[in-house]
Amino acid sequence: MPPSGAFKLNLALVKSAQHGDHTLRFYPTLGHSLGRTPSLFADDFQPIDQQPLNDLVCWLSEHLRQK
């Protein structure tokens, strides 16, 4: 999905009362598998970069404390 599609999906989720609790993040230097890649066309599914994993852990930790 191109970034424009992600923005549209984000807007739809924000407007929905059932799906308002989410976060949209872009990692411009990461490919579809969230691994480092020199370009979108050279994405060869590298291992997941540490930053998205850190962001996921923070998001989950924050949301688990709220319950």
Buried (B, 14 or more C-beta within 10 A) or exposed (E): EEEEEEEEBEEEBEEEEEEEEEEEEEEEEBBEBBBBBEEEEEBEEEEBBEBBEEEBEEBEEEEEEEE
